[in-house]
Every structure is written in structure tokens, then in C-alpha cells.
Amino acid sequence: MTISAEDARSFINSVLIARNDLSHGGLGPDKSAKSDFVKLNRQLRIILHACFVKELGLTPKVAARVLKDSAQLQ
């Protein structure tokens, strides 16, 4: 799966805004619901799991299975 550079920049910007909102006291004008943080947290968890699996050096088939079966990603 690939994502566009624009989508990547948008995701990174969303994470930065959420981090700053949480670190510096409250929701900014761009964030109005806690569900946004829940969604970003889930997306970041998936990315981190994928990075860890890649670092283990598993074959793509085994890595996909590990990620699919991970209870942490359900």
C-alpha cells in the first residue's frame, strides 16, 4: 500500500496539531472532538507495529499475517 506525499503531509500535520493541543492545554480550533485523537492514536499504533515488524526482518507474507492477527490492532 502506498500513500501520496500530500496525504502523508496531512497526516503528519494532524499528529503535530494533536500533540501540541494535548501538550499545551486543550483543543485548538482545528480539533473539536476527542474522537480525532482516538483515530490518530489508532493510525499511529498501526504504523509503529508495521515498523517493528519490518525491523524484525520477516518476509512480507509473514509480516502481513502478524499485523493481521495482532490483537493490539483490532
TORMI-448814 format. One record per atom (N, C-alpha, C): x, y, z. Coordinates in steps of 0.1 Angstrom, whole numbers, padded with zeros to 4 digits, always signed. Layout:
REM residues N
XYZ/...
//
This chain:
REM residues 74
+0008-0012+0000/+0000+0000+0000/+0009+0012+0000/+0005+0022-0008/+0013+0034-0009/+0004+0046-0006/+0009+0057-0001/+0001+0069+0001/+0008+0080-0006/+0001+0090-0009/+0007+0101-0016/+0014+0110-0006/+0023+0118-0012/+0031+0127-0003/+0021+0137+0004/+0011+0141-0004/+0001+0151+0002/-0006+0145+0014/-0010+0132+0013/-0017+0125+0024/-0007+0123+0036/+0005+0120+0033/+0015+0119+0044/+0017+0132+0051/+0018+0143+0044/+0020+0156+0050/+0007+0160+0058/-0004+0157+0053/-0017+0160+0060/-0018+0152+0073/-0014+0139+0073/-0014+0130+0085/-0004+0136+0095/+0008+0139+0090/+0018+0144+0099/+0014+0157+0106/+0008+0166+0098/+0003+0178+0103/-0008+0176+0114/-0017+0166+0111/-0027+0163+0121/-0021+0158+0134/-0011+0150+0133/-0004+0144+0145/+0002+0156+0153/+0009+0165+0146/+0016+0176+0152/+0006+0185+0159/-0005+0188+0153/-0016+0196+0159/-0021+0189+0172/-0024+0176+0171/-0029+0169+0182/-0019+0169+0194/-0007+0166+0190/+0004+0166+0201/+0005+0180+0207/+0005+0190+0200/+0006+0204+0206/-0007+0207+0214/-0019+0203+0209/-0031+0205+0217/-0030+0198+0230/-0026+0186+0230/-0025+0178+0243/-0014+0183+0252/-0003+0187+0246/+0008+0192+0254/+0007+0206+0260/-0001+0214+0253/-0001+0228+0257/-0015+0233+0261/-0023+0223+0266/-0035+0227+0272/-0048+0229+0264/-0053+0219+0259/-0067+0220+0253/-0067+0218+0239/-0079+0218+0234/-0082+0217+0220/-0081+0230+0213/-0074+0229+0202/-0073+0241+0193/-0085+0242+0184/-0085+0253+0176/-0096+0255+0167/-0098+0243+0156/-0087+0236+0154/-0087+0226+0144/-0092+0212+0149/-0093+0212+0163/-0097+0199+0169/-0108+0202+0178/-0119+0195+0176/-0131+0197+0184/-0137+0185+0190/-0131+0173+0188/-0137+0161+0193/-0126+0152+0197/-0128+0145+0209/-0118+0135+0214/-0116+0124+0204/-0127+0121+0196/-0126+0110+0186/-0114+0112+0176/-0111+0125+0173/-0100+0127+0164/-0087+0122+0170/-0085+0123+0183/-0073+0118+0190/-0073+0103+0190/-0085+0097+0192/-0086+0082+0192/-0082+0077+0178/-0087+0083+0167/-0084+0079+0154/-0069+0080+0151/-0063+0092+0154/-0049+0094+0152/-0040+0083+0160/-0045+0081+0172/-0038+0071+0181/-0038+0057+0174/-0049+0053+0169/-0051+0040+0162/-0042+0040+0150/-0042+0050+0142/-0033+0051+0130/-0018+0050+0133/-0014+0057+0144/+0000+0057+0148/+0003+0043+0153/-0006+0037+0160/-0003+0023+0165/+0000+0014+0154/-0008+0014+0143/-0007+0006+0132/+0007+0008+0125/+0011+0021+0123/+0023+0024+0117/+0035+0019+0126/+0034+0021+0139/+0045+0016+0147/+0046+0001+0147/+0035-0006+0147/+0035-0021+0146/+0042-0025+0133/+0038-0018+0122/+0044-0022+0109/+0059-0019+0109/+0064-0008+0115/+0078-0006+0116/+0085-0016+0124/+0079-0020+0136/+0086-0031+0144/+0086-0044+0136/+0076-0047+0129/+0076-0060+0122/+0086-0060+0111/+0088-0048+0104/+0098-0047+0094/+0112-0048+0099/+0114-0042+0111/+0127-0043+0117/+0131-0058+0121/+0121-0066+0124/+0123-0080+0127/+0128-0088+0115/+0127-0082+0103/+0132-0089+0091/+0123-0100+0086/+0110-0100+0089/+0101-0110+0085/+0098-0109+0070/+0095-0120+0064/+0091-0119+0050/+0077-0111+0049/+0075-0105+0037/+0062-0098+0036/+0050-0106+0040/+0050-0118+0036/+0038-0127+0038/+0036-0129+0053/+0047-0132+0060/+0046-0134+0075/+0043-0121+0082/+0049-0110+0078/+0047-0097+0084/+0032-0093+0082/+0026-0096+0071/+0012-0093+0069/+0003-0101+0078/+0007-0113+0080/-0001-0122+0089/+0000-0118+0103/+0012-0114+0108/+0014-0109+0121/+0006-0096+0124/+0006-0087+0114/-0001-0075+0116/-0016-0078+0116/-0021-0087+0107/-0035-0090+0106/-0040-0097+0119/-0032-0105+0125/-0036-0113+0137/-0033-0105+0150/-0027-0094+0150/-0023-0086+0162/-0036-0081+0169/-0037-0086+0182/-0049-0081+0190/-0048-0066+0193/-0036-0061+0193/-0034-0047+0195/-0039-0038+0184/-0041-0043+0173/-0046-0036+0161/-0061-0038+0158/-0067-0045+0166/-0082-0048+0164/-0090-0037+0170/
//
